[in-house]
Every structure is written in C-alpha cells, then in structure tokens.
C-alpha cells in the first residue's frame, strides 16, 4: 500500500513557497511589527501564486549579522561593491547588517582597515550597516585598536579571525581581549572559517579555529557576548551544546547545512541564541534566506532568528535599534 | 509538462530522517514541497558505501527502487554502479534501467572515471539513453584513492562523445573544474554539493552556456536552500535560471522517459 504523497507546493506552512513573488519592502515593513500580519501576508501571497517565478524570496525584516565589505582576496564577487550589497540586502528585506572587512584577514594596518570600514558603513546611511572592527591581539598595542573601535569609532562590536591572525583560543591575549570587550559592552564576533578548506588557494590554506578551549574562556569572562560566525561547518553536537551553555554565546546560520538544517539546529540550541547571518557577499545571500523557509518554523521562531535576537543583543550593548 | 518546474538531479536517502527508504524519500519530498521543487533524482542507499561489493550494489539500488516506486510521480532513480565490478555493474544496469524504472547512472569514488573499466558501462548506459552522473572533486586537502577529478571526466568524455555526462559538483573547485570540462560539449556542470559561493553560477553560464549547467542539491547532507540559492541568487537571466533549475534536466531525460512511457 502506498503512503500519502505530499503534494507539490504545500500551502499549509507558516511561510509557504520560497519562490514567491517579491513582496515590496514597503508593504512588508508595514506589517513587520506584527507577527500575525507577517504570516498573513505570506500566506496570502502563497495562495495567490503557488508556482515559482524566480523572484527573490522575502521572509520578513532581517538583521544580517555576518557581512563583509571590501574585496575577498581570491576573486571578485558579484556584490562586493557596498552599494550593490546594500541594495541586495534591502531587496531581501534586511533592515540592518553587521559588517566586518575582508581586508582585516590579511592586512596588518588594521587601523586603516577599520577607518575605511566605518566610513563605508556611514555612507550606507541611517545605521543600516554597523561596523565591527577588526582586532588582532597578536599585533603590538592591539589594546589601542580596541579602544578606537569602542570610543573613537563607536562601533557596537569587534570581529576576530584567530586562524588568519595566527593564535589559538588558549592564548592569554585572547582571554584578555574578551575581558576588555566585555568591560566595554562590545559584541565579540569570532569567525571559525571563511571558506571550505578543501578548495582553498594553495598559498592561502587556513585551518578552522579549534574551539576546544573556548567554553572555558567564556566561563571565565562574565558579561562577554560572543557571536560565532561560520561555525556550523565544524562545531556540532556536544561541543556546540557545551559552548552555548557556557555563557551568552550565539551562532548564525550561514554555514548551516543538511536538509531541514534549521529545524535540526533548534533541537540542539535555544532559539534565542540563533541569529540570521548570510556570509554575503562571499555566499549568495539567498542561501540563508531560504533556510528560513526550508524548515517549518513557528512565527515566533522565525521573528526571533530573522531579527529579534539580533535587535535584543545589540540593544543590550547600547546600539540604536534597526529601523 | 510545467516548464517552470524545478527538478533536482542530486538527492540521497542518507542523512534524512526515517527508518525505511520510502519514509526517507517521503521526508525529502516534504522539504522539497516547501521549496517548490517538483521532481527529485535519487541515488545510493540508506548508507553511503564507497566501494560496494556486487551484493552491496544491489542492496543500495533495491533501496532506491523501493523508495521511487512509492513516489513514482515525484522521483526518478539512478542506478549506483561500481566500475571495479564490471559484469555486476552491467547486470545492475539491465536490471534497474533496461528492465526497471531507473533513468540514469551514478558513479562515485570507487574508481577514477578515466579508467578503461568504465568504457563498457558508459557504452551500455548510452545505448539505454541513460544519463551518467559522475562525482568529481579537486581537493587541495587530497582526494580519496578512487575519487575522480574533472580532468578524469574530460578523458572519459573524449572517449564517449555520444554519452551524456554530468560533472558532479563541477569538481568542487569550480573555478578549475568548469575550465576543465569546457571543451567537452557532452559534459554538463552540476552546481550542487559545495558551499553557496557567489559567482559560481555566473561563471558556469559564462563559460559553458546555460544549457550546460544543471541544478542539484546533494541533500540530505546539504540543504535545498543553500543549493537553490546558487541559482536564484545568481546574476544571470531568468531564462538561464529556468534551464538550470529544470529545463536542462527535462531535456536530458526526455528520450529515456519517452522510452519508458513516462508522461510529464
């Protein structure tokens, strides 16, 4: 006997078909404050047009916590001009993006990198892009860079790349950096990888960050707010759960994989610790966006991941709310 | 036939919840429905086996047959072959494609695909109008012993110009893989299985033409979302996206589906 066959284009989910026509940002934002309005809009759109037309999907107001500006060292990217990236983010319903700089991976003059980053974010207008300054605790007088990020540039947080900068997470300078960042109420973003290690350039092979010491460091740093970027490729299972339990630790979904991946993640991690991150422009922004559709999520879960958790986190650190 | 349907050339039962093949395919279809994907091509069994014995090959294919028979209006099966067992592979081709419902061949990592052992398999698949999906990867970290590269596939394509060959993952390192297969018009580039790196689809369309680029996901290890995004997020014309998402696969499968009397 055959089991019941699911029909093409299930219209019963809260989100509906991902290949819906693009809802205009204005019409979307008019409903963004009310969950029921959001869900109703999407349901109505799904009912109106069940087959895809290749338009960009829109799922709600997004805060994308994993962006980079400037140039990826190994290839030009379709959206590596900031205005192009901003336009794409807005088309997808983003109301804010948290941005580091690709330059920070290899440049030694991080003061100049951060100055350009702050300037570029300012030009995007109305706090749409928030700059996360690059700090390398292996460089001389890195504490001054941290001070400038917090005081002179009024950045909401910093971004760390231990594997590109050549230190392990059991290095005393890393613990000191977390302490100072916590004291200044800075959000700390820590990127575990940037790309698939199997296809790296032979002259630029970088191992993923070993997170084994991290839970211990977090436990010893009260008040630290840590966002792990590009973590879902290497951090899984008990190690992930231990880290989440160690303190105020968040993950984002850019490298989350597996069919129904977000649903699987929520079985392990509380929803309030999951953020929307795309890793754009190195990754297609649509990848993270479509993950919000692939797994059946409750409206509250969707709102929290898409923007609510990031808004709460940044508000705790004194950042003006995303529009 | 709905020309805007999305067809996925690369799906597995492994990595999907469910205790039976049909339960797993049913689960995959639930997610496919959410993403607007109409048809899935499925190959290999409940667990991956890199160098299957003849008995294991049959078991893997039996599991796929069991699954696709349950959902024959939504899924196609590809027969999993091992060139290290030539006669057993030919027997499986006949059992699953000539005499069964399968429409393609899957070759994975048991043997480099430029080896002569593949020749009778490719020739027979071509006689049966079955398309051939060959996994390829080019890893700076080192390939598996029998893992093919795009260059291996290019050699095979040169020997079998009448065969329809799909370069799985476009070689992983797609910037090299796409260049490698570019001269061989009977080879298509599959986008699935790697990170959703921006620019991949744009380069594939630029270098090969949209009619030689094909969407696949590699679920359950990958998500439909990240792999669909490579097409939906690409800066290529909508007509190209339609070809990549389904038009090309429908064109490739049309002859064998017609032989089998499958109406779309």
Interface residues (C-beta under 8 A of the other chain):
Chain A: X2 X3 X5 X6 X7 X8 X9 X10 X13 X15 X17 X18 X19 X51 X52 X53 X54 X56 X57 X75 X76 X77 X78 X79 X195 X196 X197 X198 X199 X200 X201 X202 X205 X255 X256 X257 X258 X259 X260 X261 X280 X281 X282 X283 X284 X285 X286 X287 X288 X289 X290 X291 X293 X294 X296
Chain B: X2 X4 X6 X15 X16 X22 X26 X27 X28 X29 X30 X31 X33 X34 X35 X36 X38 X70 X71 X73 X74 X137 X138 X139 X140 X141 X172 X173 X175 X194 X195 X196 X197 X198 X199 X202 X219 X220 X221 X222 X223 X224 X225 X226 X228 X229 X230 X232 X233 X234 X235 X238 X241 X242 X245
